Amino acid sequence: MGRKYNKVLLKLSGEILAGNARFGLDYDAVRGICEQIAEVAKEGVAIAMVVGGGNIIRGSQTVSIERAQADYMGMLGTVINALALQDALEQLGQPTRVQSAIEMRQIAETVIRRRAIRHLEKGRIVIFAAGTGSPYFSTDTTAALRASEIGADCVLKATKVDGIYDKDPFKYPDAKRLPKVSYMDALRMQLKIMDAAAFSLVRKTGYR
């Protein structure tokens, strides 16, 4: 049986890198996640990743700092997470490249679409960091954008929640799991799976 997907974009929330803690990095959790990702890569699936920074700082919730400034701080948090993922993956023997939307030549490549595609063709995992490089855009929107740029077959999102619910299951015990939901239903129900800009982009590009 052939693979369903040959090239995927995996969006990781920053929170899952914190493990059971609320903030920071849990290196056991990071390694456990990377072990699973490396196993999939060994099967020949090309994997690109976008990682959030909510375990370091969440720009949109930093109310005491001007929004654009807070968003830039959040982008730098995603770079920290990307470097942690890179280290864990390479300790497992999986070659990776980090590409940053904010130029920082000493630690990461600048995001270049064709170079990213070439890395994927060579079996390297590409980790996109620093969001879109502009404030007011979430890493969910970044995931939809990068998936479109590299021609991914699908966008996958990994968070602490084990599926899609009609409301936050950590806050509401009566939250119901939804086995399937359309883009329009997600927007109508105001589900917090992804933001509206990300939904709009994945809808236009036909991702499921």
N, C-alpha and C positions, 0 to 999 in steps of 0.2 A: 504494500500500500504506500503510495507517495505521500509526501508531506502536504498538509493543507496550505501552509504558508512557507515561502522561501525567504522572505525578508520582512522583518517586523520592527515596529517602533514600540519600545516598552517605556511607559511613563511610570517612574517610581516616585511615590510621595516621600518627602524628607522624613516624615514621621516614622515610617517603617524602619528607617536606619537607626532610630533611637531605641529600637527594641521595646522593652517594657517601660523604659523611662519616658519622660515627656519631652526632654530636650537632649541635645548632644548626639554623640555617636556611640552605639553599642557594637563593638567590633565583632563580637560573636554573631550578632544579628546580620551585620554587613557580610561576614564571611558565609553565613548560611544562605543568604540571598544569592551571593555570587556563585556559590557551588551549583545552585539550580540553574542559573543563567549559563554558566560554563558548560553544563551538561547538554543544554539545548544547542549551544553553539557547536559542540562536538558532533552533533547530528547533521551539521551542514547548514543550519539556519543562520542567515545573516541578521545580526542584531544591532540595532542602534538604540540608544537610551537617552531619555531626558529625565533629569532628577530635580525634584523640588528642593526647597531649602527651609521648610517649616520647622525642622528640628533645630535649626540654627537661629533663624529670625524669619518672621512672616511680615513682609513689608506692608501689606494691606491692613494689618491690625496694629501697626506701630503708630498710634494716634498722636503721640507727642512729637513726632518728627514729620516734616513736610513730606507729602506722599511720594513725590518723585525720588527724593533722597532715600526714603525708606525702601522703595522698590530697588534702587541700586544696591543697598545693603543686602536685601534679599537675594539679588543676583550673585553677589559674592558668596553668600552662604551656599548656593548651589555648586559653586566651584569647589568649595571645601568638600562637599559630598561627592562630587565627581572624582576628585583625587583619591578619596578613600575607596571608592568603588574600583578605580583603576588599580590601586595597589593590591586590593584583595583578589581581583581577577588575575593579575599578573603573577601573584604568588601561587595561583592555581595553574599556571602555565598558559593562560589565555591572553594573547596579545591584544592590547587596546590602544585607542587614541582618544584623548580628550580634546574637544574643539570648543572654544569659548567665543561667545558673541561679543564679549568685551576683550579687547586685545591685551594679552599678558604673555608675551612670547617666551618668558623664562619657564613657564609651567604648562602651557597649552598652545595648541595650534589655534589660529583664527578660523572661524567657521567658513569653510569653502565647500560648496555643495559637491562639486566634481571630485574634490579630494576625499570627501567623506565617502562617496560612492566607491571610489577606488579602494579605500581601506576595507570596506565591506566585502568587496570582490576578493580581497586577499585574505579574508577570514578574520579580520580584526573587528572587535567590538568598538563602535564609536559612541562615546558619551558626550552629548551636547550639554554644555554648561552655560551659565549666565543668561538664561532665558532667551528672549529675542534681542537683548542688548538695549532695549528701550523700556522706560517705565510704563505702567498702566496695562501691561500685558502679563497674563499669568503663565506659569509653566505648562498648564494644560493647553493653552493656545500655542505655546512653543512646540509642544508635542505634535499637535495637528499640523503646524507649519513644517516642521522638520520631516514628518512622515511624507508630506506631499512632495517636498524637495527631493528626497532620496528615492521616491517611488515605492514606498513600503506597501506590502499587501494588506496590512491591518495595523491598527493602533490598539495596544493593550495597556491597561492601567492597573497598577498594583498598589493597594493601600492596606490599611489595617482592617478594613471592612471586607467580609467574605462574599460580597455581591452587591447588587443594587437594591436599596430599600426606599420606601416612600418617605422616610424621614430618618434622622440620625439614630441608629440602633443603640449607640452608647448613651444617648440622652433619653430615648423613649422606648421603654420595654415593649410597647405594643407595635413597634415598627414592623411593617410587612415586607418580606423579600419579594422582589419583582423578577420573575424568570426572564422576562424580555420587555424592553421598552423602546419605543420609537423616539427619534429626535424631537418630534413635535410634542409627544407626551412628556418627555423629560423637561422641555421648556415650559409647557403648560403647568406641570406639577411643581415647577421650580425646584427640581432635584439638584443637589449640589455635587453631582458626579463630576461635571466639568462646567466651566462658565459659558455664557451665551456665545462669546466670540469663538471659543473652541468648537462648540456644537455647530455653529454656522460654517466653520471651515471644514470640519470633517464631513458635514452633510454635503457640501459642494463637491468634495472630492470623492464621495461615494463610500467612505469607510463605514464599517459596521462594528 
